[in-house]
């Protein structure tokens, strides 16, 4: 019996590490959140948002994460994720993209950022960012609201 983990198993493991990092950021910032929040996807089926968080001012945030270190099907999943963030009942929808694949193929993250920018309205903000950008954004949100 082989001890090797297949590519799908590695993807799940690296995806879970990214989710853990996001969860740590939320906890350290004292932000209330619900992991794996069920919702109806753009295809009309029950899906789960990685995190549904609420800032102290009541701003509701939907957070989805994708980690990819090698080329694969995640490229085709990004538009689906962005459409679900657009549909999800929250004030802000964020896609956190991490991994060397997104660094090596910047067009994917650029597409997601342009989609988010083009969609953003007065009532809903979409964002696509790296884990580090997410951490900085959360700090800005919590410090800015605490100072006000």
N, C-alpha and C positions, 0 to 999 in steps of 0.2 A: 504494500500500500504506500502511495506516495505522500510525502509531507508538503508537497508544493501546493500553494494557494493559486487557484486560477485567476485570470485577469479580472473577472467579475468579483471574486472574493476580495482582491486587493482594492478594487474601486470602492466597495462597501466599507472596507476598513479605513481607507483614506478619507472617504466622505464622512464617516463617523468622527474622525479626528477633527475635521473642520467644524462639524456640528458642536463638538465638545469645546472647541476654541470660542465659537460664537456664544455658547451658553456661559462660558467663563466670563466673557466680556459683559454680558447682560447681568450676571450675578454681581460682579465687581462694581457695576454701575447702579446696583439696587433697583433694577428695572424688573417689574413684574412681567412674567411671560408664561405662555402655555406651549410646551413642545408638541409637535405632531398634531396640530389643530386641523380637524376634518373640515373640508369644504367641498363644494361642487365645482369640478374643473370645467374648463371651456368645452370639454367633450361631454359634459353632463354626468360624469361619473364621480363617485366619492374619491377624493384624493386627500393628501395631508400636506399642510404647509409646515416647513421645518420648525418655525417659531412664530407665535403671535404675541407681540409685546405691547405694553401700554406704558407710555411715559407718564411722569407725575402730573403733567398738564392735561392728560387724557388723550394725547396723540396716539393713535393705534397704528402699529407697524407690523406688516407681514414680512417675514424674512425667509428666503429660500437660499440654499447653498449648493454649489457645485464645485467639486474638486476633481481635477484631471491632470495627471502627470504624463500621459502618453496619448497619442491620437486615438479617437474612438467615437462612439455614438453621442457623447455629450454635446458635440457641436450642433447636432440636430435637435437636441432637447432645449437649447437656450431660448429659441423663439416661443416654444410651448410654455416654458417657465415664465417668460415675460408676459405672455398673454394671461396666464393664471394670476400673476401679481396684479395685472391691470384689472382683472375681474374681482379679485378678493376684496371683501368689505373691510378696508383699512384706509387710513389717511396717507400712509406711506408704504410702498412696496419696494423691497430691497433684494437684489440678487447679489450674493457674495460669491465671487469667483476666485478660486485659488488653485495653485498647481502650476507646474512648469509648462504644461501644454498651452495654457492661456497666455503665458509669457512668450512662448515660441511662436504662437499664432495669434498676434495681437488683434487681428481683424475680428475675431469672435467677441472679445471684450468691447472693442470699438463699436461693433454693431449693436450690442446690448446697451451701451451708453447712449448711442444715438437714438435708439428706439425709446429709451426712457426719457430722454430730453424732448423728443418730438411728441410724446404722449402727455407729459406732465401738464396738468390743468390747475385751475384755482383750487379745486377740491381734492386733488390726488397728485401725489408726487411719486414718481418711479425713479429708482436709482440702480445702477450696476457698479460694483466696486470690488476691490481686493479686500482681503481680511484686514490689512493694516488701515486701509481707507475707512472700512466699517468701524474699526476701533476709534479712529480719530473722529468720525462723524458722531458716534455715540457720545464721546467725551464732550464734543461741542454742544450736543443737544442737552445733555444733563447739566453741564456747567452753565450754559446760557440760561437755562430755565431756573437754575438755583439762584443765579445772580439777579434775576428779574424780580 
